[in-house]
Amino acid sequence: MSNMYDFSSKVAVISVNNIDTDQIIPARFLKSTDKKGMGKNLFADMRYHPDGKLKNDFILNDQNYSNAQVLLAGDNFGCGSSREHAIWALAGFGFKVVISTSFADIFRNNALKNGLLPIEVNEQIQKLLFEVLAKNPVAEVHIDLENQILELPDGTITQFPIDPFYKTCLLKGTDELGYLLSFQEKVEEYEKQHHKNL
């Protein structure tokens, strides 16, 4: 299995509750059906001034987080309308994981289908993460998807839930269709045997 989801990373913190998909990727960017370049539009209204210049006080514009692969958010992340573009923008920026106490169901499903891991933690772990990262903003967390473990910078370890099917897809680096196609040889062999027995 791939170790793509066994890694350590700095954490970009946006401690806002109820971040909806229109904040993640504003509607004006939904005309494109190409995932390429979508990362530059992530949180566009938070990241840019109306003239297009970067807002210096927004965390994703801080060079310390240019390679962050983990986003820590407030409660109820990804609510609002269903738009896969929100996932494309997060992944396009470089995020592989989003941590929150809760996710909108449609967002969670879209994330898992597109290789973005939503990690749901309880309020105690979320609060502890906020506190640890406030003291040391460039501290790293460790993600181990195979064992479903999130290790905080202070060594605290917590397990997170994930649907077994999507866990397999993420670890294998494939999507639902790719998973089904991986059984193509077995299906063809079955068909051959089936026809011989007719």
C-alpha positions as CSV (number, residue, x, y, z in Angstrom):
1,M,0.0,0.0,0.0
2,S,1.0,3.6,-0.7
3,N,2.4,5.7,2.2
4,M,0.9,8.9,0.7
5,Y,-1.3,9.2,3.8
6,D,1.4,8.5,6.3
7,F,3.1,11.9,6.7
8,S,3.8,14.8,8.9
9,S,2.9,18.4,8.1
10,K,2.5,21.9,9.3
11,V,-1.1,22.9,9.9
12,A,-2.9,26.0,8.5
13,V,-5.5,27.1,11.0
14,I,-8.7,28.8,10.0
15,S,-10.7,28.7,13.2
16,V,-14.0,29.8,11.7
17,N,-17.2,27.8,12.2
18,N,-19.6,27.0,9.3
19,I,-17.2,27.7,6.5
20,D,-19.4,27.0,3.4
21,T,-18.4,25.9,-0.1
22,D,-19.0,29.4,-1.4
23,Q,-16.3,30.7,0.9
24,I,-14.0,27.8,0.0
25,I,-14.5,28.5,-3.8
26,P,-16.7,31.5,-4.7
27,A,-19.4,30.9,-7.3
28,R,-17.7,33.0,-10.0
29,F,-15.0,30.4,-10.3
30,L,-17.4,27.5,-11.0
31,K,-17.5,28.0,-14.8
32,S,-14.3,26.0,-15.2
33,T,-14.5,22.2,-15.3
34,D,-10.7,21.9,-15.2
35,K,-9.2,21.1,-11.8
36,K,-5.8,22.6,-12.9
37,G,-5.1,25.9,-11.3
38,M,-8.1,25.8,-9.0
39,G,-5.9,26.1,-6.0
40,K,-5.2,29.7,-6.7
41,N,-8.9,30.5,-6.2
42,L,-9.1,28.8,-2.8
43,F,-10.7,31.1,-0.2
44,A,-10.4,33.8,-2.8
45,D,-12.4,36.5,-0.9
46,M,-10.4,35.8,2.2
47,R,-7.0,35.7,0.5
48,Y,-7.2,38.6,-2.0
49,H,-8.1,42.3,-1.9
50,P,-10.6,43.5,-4.6
51,D,-7.7,44.6,-6.7
52,G,-6.2,41.1,-6.7
53,K,-3.4,41.8,-4.2
54,L,-2.8,39.3,-1.4
55,K,-4.0,40.0,2.1
56,N,-0.9,39.8,4.2
57,D,-2.9,38.8,7.3
58,F,-4.5,35.7,5.9
59,I,-2.7,32.5,6.9
60,L,-2.5,30.9,3.4
61,N,-0.6,33.9,2.2
62,D,2.1,33.3,4.9
63,Q,5.1,31.6,3.4
64,N,5.4,29.4,6.5
65,Y,2.3,27.5,5.3
66,S,3.1,27.4,1.6
67,N,3.7,23.6,1.9
68,A,1.1,22.8,4.6
69,Q,-0.9,19.7,3.7
70,V,-3.3,19.9,6.6
71,L,-6.0,22.4,7.3
72,L,-7.5,22.8,10.7
73,A,-11.0,24.4,10.6
74,G,-13.9,25.3,12.9
75,D,-17.1,23.3,13.2
76,N,-19.3,22.2,10.4
77,F,-16.8,22.6,7.6
78,G,-18.0,22.5,4.0
79,C,-21.6,23.3,4.6
80,G,-23.8,25.0,1.9
81,S,-24.2,24.0,-1.7
82,S,-22.7,20.9,-3.2
83,R,-19.7,21.8,-5.4
84,E,-16.9,19.5,-6.2
85,H,-14.8,22.6,-7.1
86,A,-14.4,23.2,-3.3
87,I,-12.5,19.9,-3.1
88,W,-10.5,20.7,-6.2
89,A,-9.4,24.0,-4.8
90,L,-8.3,22.6,-1.5
91,A,-6.4,19.7,-3.2
92,G,-5.0,22.1,-5.8
93,F,-3.5,24.3,-3.1
94,G,-1.8,21.2,-1.7
95,F,-4.1,20.1,1.2
96,K,-4.4,16.3,1.7
97,V,-6.3,16.5,5.0
98,V,-8.9,18.8,6.6
99,I,-9.5,18.4,10.3
100,S,-12.8,19.6,11.9
101,T,-15.3,18.4,14.5
102,S,-17.9,17.9,11.8
103,F,-18.3,18.1,8.0
104,A,-21.3,18.5,5.8
105,D,-22.2,15.1,4.4
106,I,-22.0,16.1,0.7
107,F,-18.6,17.8,1.3
108,R,-17.3,14.7,3.1
109,N,-18.4,12.4,0.3
110,N,-17.0,14.6,-2.4
111,A,-13.7,14.9,-0.5
112,L,-13.3,11.1,-0.1
113,K,-14.1,10.6,-3.8
114,N,-11.4,13.1,-4.8
115,G,-8.5,12.0,-2.6
116,L,-9.0,14.6,0.2
117,L,-9.1,13.1,3.7
118,P,-11.6,14.7,6.1
119,I,-10.6,13.8,9.7
120,E,-13.3,14.3,12.3
121,V,-12.2,14.9,15.9
122,N,-14.0,15.7,19.1
123,E,-14.2,19.2,20.6
124,Q,-11.5,18.4,23.2
125,I,-8.9,17.4,20.5
126,Q,-9.8,20.3,18.3
127,K,-9.4,22.7,21.3
128,L,-6.1,21.1,22.2
129,L,-4.9,21.5,18.6
130,F,-5.9,25.1,18.5
131,E,-4.0,25.7,21.8
132,V,-0.8,23.9,20.8
133,L,-0.7,25.6,17.4
134,A,-1.3,29.0,18.9
135,K,1.9,28.5,21.0
136,N,3.9,27.0,18.2
137,P,2.3,27.9,14.8
138,V,4.8,25.8,12.8
139,A,4.4,22.6,14.8
140,E,3.5,19.5,12.8
141,V,0.9,16.8,13.2
142,H,1.3,13.3,11.9
143,I,-1.3,11.5,9.9
144,D,-1.4,7.7,9.6
145,L,-4.4,6.7,7.6
146,E,-3.7,3.0,7.6
147,N,-4.0,2.9,11.4
148,Q,-6.5,5.8,11.4
149,I,-4.3,7.8,13.8
150,L,-3.8,11.6,14.2
151,E,-0.8,12.5,16.3
152,L,-0.7,16.0,17.7
153,P,2.5,18.0,18.1
154,D,2.5,17.4,21.9
155,G,2.4,13.6,21.3
156,T,-1.3,13.2,22.0
157,I,-2.7,10.4,19.8
158,T,-6.3,10.1,18.7
159,Q,-8.0,7.7,16.3
160,F,-10.5,8.9,13.6
161,P,-13.3,7.1,11.8
162,I,-13.4,6.5,8.0
163,D,-15.5,4.3,5.7
164,P,-13.5,1.2,5.0
165,F,-14.1,1.4,1.2
166,Y,-12.9,4.9,0.9
167,K,-9.9,4.2,3.2
168,T,-8.9,1.4,0.7
169,C,-9.3,3.8,-2.2
170,L,-7.2,6.5,-0.6
171,L,-4.4,4.1,0.4
172,K,-4.4,2.6,-3.1
173,G,-4.5,6.1,-4.7
174,T,-7.5,5.3,-6.7
175,D,-11.2,6.3,-7.0
176,E,-14.4,4.3,-7.1
177,L,-14.1,3.5,-10.8
178,G,-10.4,2.7,-10.5
179,Y,-11.2,0.3,-7.7
180,L,-13.8,-1.5,-9.7
181,L,-11.5,-1.7,-12.8
182,S,-8.9,-3.3,-10.6
183,F,-11.1,-6.4,-10.6
184,Q,-11.3,-6.5,-14.4
185,E,-9.1,-9.5,-14.9
186,K,-11.0,-11.5,-12.3
187,V,-14.3,-10.5,-13.9
188,E,-13.1,-11.6,-17.3
189,E,-11.9,-14.9,-15.9
190,Y,-15.2,-15.5,-14.3
191,E,-17.0,-14.7,-17.5
192,K,-14.8,-17.2,-19.4
193,Q,-15.5,-19.9,-16.9
194,H,-19.2,-19.1,-16.8
195,H,-19.5,-19.5,-20.6
196,K,-17.6,-22.8,-20.5
197,N,-20.1,-24.2,-18.0
198,L,-23.1,-23.2,-20.1
